[in-house]
Amino acid sequence: MTNEARPTTDASAARVPVHHTVSKDSIRETIESIAIAFVLAFLFRTFEAEAFVITTGSMAPTLLGQHKDVTCTKCGYQFPVSASDEESHPKEIVGCTCPNCRYSMAFDPAGPDGPVPGTFKGDRIIVSKFPFEIGAPRRWDVAVFKFPLRANTNYIKRIVGLPQETLRIHHGDILTKPEGAVAFEIERKPPSKVEAMLQVVYDHDYEFDEIIQRGWPSRWQPVDAKPGDGSWQPGEPRKSFVADAAAAETWLRYKHFAPTQAAWNELSRGPLSDAQRKVRPRFITDFYAYNTGIEVSKASYEDARKYGQRLYQQRGMFDTFGLHWVGDLALDCEVKTLAGGGELVLELIEGGRSFHCQFDLTSGAATLSAEGLADWHPQAPTSLKATGTHTVRFANVDDKLFLWIDGKLVKFDQPTSYTLEWQPPTDRDREPAAIGARKAHVQVRHLRLLRDIYYIADKARNPPSPGPVSDYDGMPMVDEENLPAFDDSGRKPFPKLRAVDFDLAADQFLMLGDNSPRSSDSRLWPTDHFVERELLVGKAMFIYWPDALDHVPGTNIWFPFFPNFGRMRFIR
C-alpha cells in the first residue's frame, strides 16, 4: 500500500563565502551558528512541526498526491487527475474525463486531445504537532497519523469520529450517537469546512458553445422567457443573464444536462436530430474527475493509446458518473443590481423540497425558508441592495443553510439548521438550482453549482466484497447507458442504501478521506476501524509547496518551477 504522507527529505545548505584569511573568532561563530541551527531544527521537528509530502489521492481534491494537471480540450476547464501509480508501477495515463462538460479525453500526440500531460509530485505540507499536545483533536481536522496495521507508515485523513461515540454513515452524511445517548444526530460541518470541501459540479463560464450549437441543451435556461417581457435573457458580457424590472416574476433554472460518452459521440458527428435533442436531465452524483484517469502498462502504451477512447468507454459508470445521488449543493454567482427595488431569490432543491434565500433589494434583508417548515424564516441584513456588484454563495449542506456575501459568512437572527425527514430524489432534483427575480433589474454571471462530499457507507467484510466502494449491497443495477439504477427513465424505485456503524472507545478516532470512493480509510480496514490517540502525529496546517508552474502567471514567459502561489494555503 502506498504511503499517504511521508516526511520530506529536502535539505538546504547555507553558502558560506570563502576568505583567504579566516580568524578564530569567525570559525567559532560559524560553528556556533551551525550548531544552533541544528538544535533549532531538531527542536522544531520534534516538538512543533514537520514537513510531509502527499503521495496518493485519498484526500483529493483538498490535498493532491502525484497527479497530472489537465485542461479539457473541449470546454477549457482545468482539473487534476491522479497519477499515483506511475511511480510505484510502470504505468501511464492514457485518458480522463472533464468534470465540467464530461468529455472523455484520449491522450495521443497525433490526436485532438494532445499528448499525455506531465506528472507533478504531491503537495508538500507542514504538519503541526502542537495542537494535539495541548488540546483534544477536533472533528473535521485533517491529521497525519501512524497507520495502525503498519506503524512505520504515515497516513493523512480527516478526523470524523471522536472517542466514546457511535458513528453512522448514511445517505452520504455523518451521524453520531454519544455514549449513553438514544438517537443519532447529524454532524454539521463548520462554515469554513463546508467551503473547503465543496466540489464543482458545473461552471457556466466554461460552457462549450459548439455542442449548444449542435443541439445539446444549455444547463442554465430561462423559464418561459419571451423577448421584451422582462424575463431572464442572455446578456453582455457572454455567459451572463439579465432580468428587467418589468417582469413580475421570472426564473433562470439549472438543469443537469451532463452528456454521456454516447452523447459526445453523436455530437462529434454533427447536429443532433430532433429525437436526439430530447434528452432528460440527470441527477447529480458523487463524480470525482480525479479518479477518472485510465492507467495502462507502459509496455502496452502504444497499443492502449490507439484505443484510449474505446478503453475509456469500457471503463463503466463507476468513475464516469458516480454511483450515489448527492443532494447537498451550493450555488455561486456574481449579482449586479442595475436598479433599486424588487426581490432576488436563490433556490436549491434536495429530495424534491425547495430551499430559498430571498433578498429584498430595497433594504438588503435576506430571508431563508424551507418547503415543509412553514414557520421557519431566519433573517439577516446584507449589503445586496440598491446598485452594486456582489459575489453570493448559497449552500444547503448537512441539513443547514449557509449564505456568504463577498466571501463573508452572513449571520442570521436564529439557527439556520433544520430538521426534516430524509427523502429520495424526485424529478425536481434533476433541476436542482434556480435564480428568481421579482420586479428586479439585475444581472447574474459566473454561475457555478457545487456539491458537498458524499461519504460512502461501506465497510470491510471477510471475504472482501467485489466491485467498487458503494452504499449498495452487491453490484447496483445499471440502465442501457451504464448509469446508476436511479438515473434511468424513472421506472425503477430509488435503491435502498446501506448504513454502517462504528463504535469508538476512549482515545479512539475514525479517519475518513475526502476522496471517499478511493480512500483506504477507517471504513475499509480489515480489523479495527479506528486510530488510537497515541498514533496521531499532528494537524495538517499549510500547503507550502504545491505543484510548481512552468511559466510566469498571466504571461507566456517560460519560468521552470515558478511557485504556484494560488495553491499555497492553510488547510481547512
Secondary structure, DSSP 4 states (H G I P E B T S, - for coil): ---SEEE------------SS--HHHHHHHHHHHHHHHHHHHHIIIIIEEEEEE-SSTTTTTS--SEEEEE-TTT--EEEEE-THHHHSSEEE-EEE-TTT--EEE--TTSTT-SPPPEEPPPEEEEESHHHHHS---TT-EEEEE-TTSTTSEEEEEEEE-SSEEEEEETBEEEEEETT-SS-EEPPPPHHHHHHH-EEEEEGGG--HHHHHTTPPPSEEESS--TTTT--EEETTTTEEEE-TT-SSEEEEE------HHHHHHHHHSSPPTTTT-------B---GGG---EEEGGGHHHHHHTHHHHHHHT-HHHHT-SSB---EEEEEEEEESSS-SEEEEEEEETTEEEEEEEETTT-EEEEEETTBTT---EEE-S--SSEEEEEEEEE-SSBEEEEETTEEPPPSS--B---------GGGGS-EEEEEES--EEEEEEEEEE---B------SSPPPSSS-SSSSSPPB-TTS-BGGGSSS-SPPPPPP-EEEEE-TTEEEEE-SSGGG---GGG-SS---EEGGGEEEEEEEEEE-SPEEE-TTS--EEEEE--GGG-EE--
